[in-house]
């Protein structure tokens, strides 16, 4: 990953993240959880801290200029109450269409994420993608596996998983991919902040 903005000090970020991790209350759950049937997953069965696993199937991400990414080697991160977030290896992404910005977000589990604008021949999308160049891996949950891989916001791009166009996780803050096989309720909407 070239031309990235300077990242905050990783150890200082980790020291600040640890108290936030401890503040989560596993007892905060919605009154009604959708049951998951065969071939389905409940976001309430996902672990916290989150974990990384392999995505089953093919991901395709389209924009006005064509195929931005296509991969059958993606990984996804799952966390209690959130929709899976998928990460694609840079080899499967048109990285020449992605330009790093100075926008950096911090996750208490993964560390500092750099955001990228999509600048294609016929389309510009601000903060369409993000990546963790040097994620935390102090919990032995596999976060280092996504180092330098790209996540995409389905609210900003046409993202497909096994041919199904995914929907964005509610609220606009998260990059979760909601499919018909994901059961909730999913955090993000007003009133779900404590989940």
Phi, psi and omega in degrees: 000117183258157173059033178282148175292160177299136179267150175299158179300123186297317182292323176295319177298318181297318179299323179284332184285326188302316177297326178293323179298319183288342185280354183281135182254112181296342180281348180280104180221153178291160181294324183235120178251129180296132177289144177261127179265190179302132180077007180246163178228141173262134177295345179275355172263354178286152183277164168218118009298157181293169178219159179257139178215170180281141174279133178268117177110200187244140176248138174225135179235122185248153172218181184301333184268002179124215184272115177279324181205148175210126184207142169246016181241018185292158171244158173224154178248131178240143181213143181314130174079352181250152175287152180302144174248125185261142180235133183247142178293145183302333180295340182258013185233142172285078183294341177291346177265356182251127182242123180295147178245177176275001181282115180237131175246158183240131174248135181294342180263321189254341180100218187266129177247132174266137179259153184232139171272141170274120177232092179258176181301332183231012185203141172233129179229116180290136175049050181281335185220168178207163178207152175255099182297326183216073186291157170301149170211035182284346184258001180056047179248010175087014183297331180296340179294337181262007181303121178079001177273157186257133169255151183230146180271113179291349174283345184247340183225160176276103183251134183234138173238115182052042177085349179268126175289124183276158177252150180286150173298143182302153170096340177081350182275323188263161180253025181293146179255116180261124175240174180296338183272357180262125181250147185237215010291155184251136181293156178137324179286160177306137180093357182252007186303327183281353181286000000 
